[in-house]
Amino acid sequence: MYKSILFLSLLFIWFSACRSNHENEQNPSGEIQLGISHTVDGNPLATDTLQYVNAAGNHYLVSEIQWFLSDLKLEREDGKMVEPTDDMAYYIDTDLPESRSIVLRNLPDGNYRALHFTFGLNEENNRSGLFVNPPESFMFWPDYLGGGYHYMKLNGKWINADGLAEPFNFHLGIGQEYDSSALKSSYIRPNDCCAANHCEGYKPPSKMMPVRAFIQNSFEVTLSQNFVVRHGMKTKLEIEMKVENWFRGKHVYDHNRWGGSIMQQQAAMKQGLENGLDVFALHVTSISDVAK
């Protein structure tokens, strides 16, 4: 009897292993390790050092960059889209190395031709209270400015027209269209509905015109690049943010014109976001065994 039980147990193990191997052969899958880098003029970003000059001639430094990448998709060679993860958004931070590496497992084998994502958060997902824990929760965007979260905080300093180092907060998120015809009696006091220190470097006005409409400034990024996914292999890709391109391209962005804080300046945010269409690049860095 015991021999029969042992035989049946071994037979079950053998059958399960064969079925697993057959399923792997029928649905081979691989892995992608997606790294995020930040560069200036082709070199790794050096923070807290006044060594950069933008297209407007502003001498500047970057202290930190924090941003959201969301709605990640991979495009196969035949045009079909693969959504590789259930995670709606990823928080990226130049001060947190672990945030700059995303591992995507169990991806269908095949040839791919592009990677797609949303810079920031789209209108459907950008809801106040979505993130309850830091550091993501620290990215909140005040409700009186549209709510939700910053798409990006790019903080630093530039040498202003007086030759002095002045902080800048190149913060991108929901924009506002103000009702300039409104009676002053209808102006609101931001501090009555939200703490003034919600965002470093931002000083809300004592009174503010009522908002006529909010403007969704997130945008879709398509990075065309051929890469492969192979069973048992790990493909390393890198999304590069070319920091200098936020300040050049369709517009020459001048810190002396826009000042240190742009959270209520839709025209300034629009310049940055339209330049942002040329900020990102995708690179294939290596292919190796998953175990390595």
C-alpha positions as CSV (number, residue, x, y, z in Angstrom):
1,M,0.0,0.0,0.0
2,Y,2.8,2.4,0.9
3,K,4.6,1.6,-2.3
4,S,1.4,2.4,-4.2
5,I,1.0,5.8,-2.5
6,L,4.7,6.6,-3.1
7,F,4.3,5.7,-6.8
8,L,1.2,7.8,-7.2
9,S,3.0,10.7,-5.4
10,L,6.0,10.5,-7.7
11,L,3.7,10.2,-10.7
12,F,1.8,13.4,-9.6
13,I,5.1,15.3,-9.2
14,W,6.3,14.2,-12.6
15,F,3.0,15.1,-14.3
16,S,3.0,18.5,-12.6
17,A,6.5,19.2,-13.7
18,C,5.7,18.1,-17.3
19,R,2.6,20.3,-17.3
20,S,4.6,23.3,-16.0
21,N,7.3,22.8,-18.6
22,H,4.7,22.5,-21.3
23,E,3.0,25.7,-20.2
24,N,6.3,27.5,-20.2
25,E,6.9,26.2,-23.7
26,Q,3.5,27.3,-24.8
27,N,3.7,30.7,-23.1
28,P,7.4,31.6,-22.9
29,S,8.1,34.8,-21.0
30,G,11.0,37.0,-20.2
31,E,11.8,40.0,-18.0
32,I,12.7,43.6,-18.4
33,Q,14.6,45.7,-16.0
34,L,13.7,49.3,-16.7
35,G,16.2,51.9,-15.4
36,I,15.6,55.6,-15.2
37,S,18.5,58.1,-15.7
38,H,18.7,61.9,-15.6
39,T,21.3,63.6,-17.8
40,V,22.4,67.1,-18.8
41,D,24.1,67.4,-22.2
42,G,24.6,63.7,-22.4
43,N,26.3,63.4,-19.0
44,P,24.8,62.1,-15.7
45,L,23.0,64.8,-13.8
46,A,25.2,66.3,-11.0
47,T,23.1,67.8,-8.3
48,D,23.8,70.9,-6.2
49,T,26.6,72.1,-8.4
50,L,26.2,75.4,-10.4
51,Q,27.7,74.1,-13.7
52,Y,24.8,74.3,-16.2
53,V,23.7,76.9,-18.6
54,N,20.3,76.7,-20.3
55,A,19.2,77.9,-23.8
56,A,18.2,81.3,-22.3
57,G,21.7,81.8,-20.9
58,N,20.6,81.1,-17.3
59,H,23.3,79.6,-15.1
60,Y,21.6,77.0,-12.9
61,L,21.9,74.0,-10.7
62,V,19.5,71.2,-10.0
63,S,19.0,70.0,-6.4
64,E,16.4,67.2,-7.0
65,I,13.9,65.9,-9.5
66,Q,10.7,64.0,-8.4
67,W,8.1,62.8,-10.9
68,F,5.5,60.3,-11.9
69,L,5.6,57.8,-14.8
70,S,2.2,56.1,-15.3
71,D,0.1,54.0,-17.8
72,L,3.2,52.1,-18.8
73,K,2.8,49.9,-22.0
74,L,5.0,48.0,-24.3
75,E,4.3,47.8,-28.1
76,R,5.0,44.6,-29.9
77,E,6.3,44.5,-33.5
78,D,2.8,43.6,-34.7
79,G,1.4,46.7,-33.0
80,K,-0.3,44.9,-30.1
81,M,0.0,46.5,-26.7
82,V,1.2,44.7,-23.6
83,E,0.4,46.2,-20.2
84,P,3.2,44.7,-18.2
85,T,2.0,45.5,-14.7
86,D,-1.0,46.3,-12.5
87,D,0.8,49.3,-11.0
88,M,-0.9,52.4,-12.2
89,A,2.0,54.8,-11.5
90,Y,5.7,54.8,-10.5
91,Y,7.3,57.5,-8.4
92,I,10.8,58.5,-9.6
93,D,13.2,60.4,-7.4
94,T,16.8,61.4,-8.0
95,D,17.5,61.1,-4.2
96,L,16.1,57.5,-4.0
97,P,18.1,55.0,-6.1
98,E,15.5,52.2,-5.6
99,S,12.9,54.4,-7.3
100,R,14.9,54.5,-10.5
101,S,14.6,50.7,-11.3
102,I,11.4,49.0,-12.4
103,V,11.3,45.2,-12.9
104,L,8.7,43.9,-15.3
105,R,8.3,40.1,-15.2
106,N,6.3,37.4,-17.1
107,L,6.4,39.4,-20.4
108,P,5.4,37.6,-23.6
109,D,8.4,36.6,-25.7
110,G,8.8,38.5,-28.9
111,N,10.1,41.5,-30.7
112,Y,9.0,44.9,-29.5
113,R,9.2,48.3,-31.2
114,A,8.2,51.0,-28.6
115,L,7.5,51.9,-25.0
116,H,4.6,54.2,-24.0
117,F,3.8,56.0,-20.8
118,T,2.1,59.1,-19.4
119,F,4.2,61.8,-18.0
120,G,2.5,62.6,-14.7
121,L,-1.0,61.3,-14.1
122,N,-3.9,61.5,-16.5
123,E,-7.2,63.2,-15.6
124,E,-8.9,59.9,-14.7
125,N,-6.2,58.8,-12.2
126,N,-5.1,62.1,-10.8
127,R,-7.3,62.2,-7.7
128,S,-6.5,63.8,-4.4
129,G,-5.9,61.2,-1.7
130,L,-4.7,58.5,-4.2
131,F,-1.4,58.2,-2.3
132,V,-1.5,58.2,1.5
133,N,2.1,57.5,2.3
134,P,5.3,59.5,1.6
135,P,7.2,60.2,-0.6
136,E,4.3,60.0,-3.1
137,S,1.9,61.8,-0.8
138,F,4.3,64.7,-0.6
139,M,3.7,65.3,-4.3
140,F,0.1,66.5,-3.7
141,W,-1.2,69.5,-5.7
142,P,-3.5,71.9,-3.8
143,D,-7.2,71.4,-4.3
144,Y,-7.7,75.1,-5.0
145,L,-5.3,74.7,-7.9
146,G,-7.0,71.6,-9.3
147,G,-6.1,68.9,-6.8
148,G,-4.4,65.6,-7.4
149,Y,-0.6,65.5,-7.6
150,H,2.4,67.2,-9.1
151,Y,3.5,65.6,-12.3
152,M,7.1,66.7,-11.5
153,K,9.1,68.8,-9.1
154,L,12.3,70.0,-10.6
155,N,14.0,72.1,-8.0
156,G,17.2,74.1,-8.1
157,K,18.7,77.6,-8.3
158,W,19.6,80.0,-11.0
159,I,21.6,83.2,-11.2
160,N,19.1,86.0,-11.6
161,A,19.4,89.3,-13.5
162,D,21.0,90.9,-10.4
163,G,23.7,88.2,-10.3
164,L,22.2,86.5,-7.2
165,A,21.4,82.8,-6.7
166,E,17.6,82.5,-6.5
167,P,15.6,79.2,-5.9
168,F,13.4,78.0,-8.7
169,N,10.6,75.4,-8.5
170,F,9.9,74.1,-11.9
171,H,6.7,72.3,-10.9
172,L,4.3,70.8,-13.4
173,G,0.8,69.8,-12.8
174,I,-2.8,70.9,-13.4
175,G,-3.1,74.4,-14.8
176,Q,-5.7,77.1,-14.1
177,E,-7.6,79.6,-16.2
178,Y,-8.6,82.5,-14.1
179,D,-11.6,84.7,-14.3
180,S,-10.0,88.1,-14.7
181,S,-13.5,89.8,-15.0
182,A,-14.6,88.6,-11.6
183,L,-15.4,91.1,-8.9
184,K,-12.7,91.4,-6.2
185,S,-15.3,90.4,-3.6
186,S,-15.3,86.9,-5.2
187,Y,-11.5,86.5,-4.9
188,I,-10.5,83.6,-2.6
189,R,-7.9,83.5,0.1
190,P,-5.8,80.3,-0.5
191,N,-4.7,80.1,3.1
192,D,-8.3,79.8,4.1
193,C,-8.6,76.4,2.4
194,C,-5.0,75.1,2.3
195,A,-1.8,75.5,4.3
196,A,0.6,77.9,2.6
197,N,3.6,75.6,3.2
198,H,2.2,72.7,1.1
199,C,5.0,73.0,-1.4
200,E,8.5,74.3,-1.0
201,G,9.2,77.6,-2.7
202,Y,5.6,78.3,-3.5
203,K,4.0,81.3,-1.9
204,P,0.3,81.6,-2.7
205,P,-1.1,85.1,-3.1
206,S,-3.1,86.6,-0.2
207,K,-6.1,86.7,-2.6
208,M,-6.6,84.9,-5.8
209,M,-9.0,85.3,-8.7
210,P,-11.6,82.5,-9.0
211,V,-10.7,79.7,-11.3
212,R,-12.8,79.5,-14.5
213,A,-11.4,76.2,-15.7
214,F,-8.6,73.7,-14.9
215,I,-6.2,72.5,-17.6
216,Q,-5.0,68.9,-17.7
217,N,-1.3,69.2,-18.6
218,S,-0.2,65.5,-18.6
219,F,1.0,64.2,-21.9
220,E,1.7,60.8,-23.6
221,V,5.2,59.7,-24.4
222,T,6.1,57.3,-27.1
223,L,9.7,56.1,-27.3
224,S,10.4,54.1,-30.5
225,Q,13.2,51.6,-30.0
226,N,13.5,48.0,-31.1
227,F,14.1,45.5,-28.3
228,V,13.4,41.8,-27.6
229,V,12.0,39.8,-24.8
230,R,13.2,36.2,-24.5
231,H,12.3,33.3,-22.2
232,G,14.6,33.0,-19.3
233,M,16.4,36.3,-20.3
234,K,16.5,39.8,-18.8
235,T,16.5,42.7,-21.1
236,K,17.8,45.9,-19.6
237,L,16.3,49.2,-20.9
238,E,16.9,52.7,-19.8
239,I,14.6,55.7,-20.0
240,E,16.7,58.8,-20.1
241,M,15.4,62.2,-19.0
242,K,17.4,64.9,-20.8
243,V,17.0,67.7,-18.2
244,E,18.2,70.5,-20.4
245,N,15.4,69.9,-22.9
246,W,12.8,71.1,-20.4
247,F,14.2,74.5,-21.1
248,R,14.6,74.4,-24.9
249,G,12.9,73.1,-28.0
250,K,9.7,74.6,-29.1
251,H,10.3,77.4,-26.5
252,V,13.4,78.9,-24.9
253,Y,12.4,78.9,-21.2
254,D,13.9,81.8,-19.3
255,H,13.9,81.7,-15.5
256,N,14.3,85.5,-15.4
257,R,11.0,85.8,-17.2
258,W,8.9,83.3,-15.2
259,G,10.5,83.6,-11.8
260,G,11.0,81.0,-9.1
261,S,7.5,79.4,-8.9
262,I,5.2,78.6,-11.8
263,M,2.4,76.6,-10.2
264,Q,-0.2,79.3,-11.1
265,Q,1.4,80.3,-14.4
266,Q,-0.2,78.1,-17.0
267,A,1.7,79.8,-19.8
268,A,5.0,78.9,-18.2
269,M,3.9,75.3,-17.5
270,K,2.7,75.0,-21.1
271,Q,6.2,76.0,-22.4
272,G,7.8,73.3,-20.2
273,L,5.3,70.6,-21.2
274,E,5.6,71.4,-24.9
275,N,9.4,71.2,-24.6
276,G,8.9,68.0,-22.6
277,L,7.8,66.1,-25.8
278,D,11.6,66.0,-26.6
279,V,12.9,65.2,-23.1
280,F,12.8,61.4,-23.0
281,A,14.8,58.7,-24.9
282,L,14.9,54.9,-24.6
283,H,18.1,52.8,-24.8
284,V,18.8,49.1,-24.8
285,T,21.7,48.5,-22.4
286,S,22.1,44.7,-22.2
287,I,20.5,41.2,-22.4
288,S,21.5,38.5,-20.0
289,D,20.2,35.4,-18.1
290,V,17.5,36.3,-15.6
291,A,19.7,34.7,-12.9
292,K,22.5,37.3,-13.5
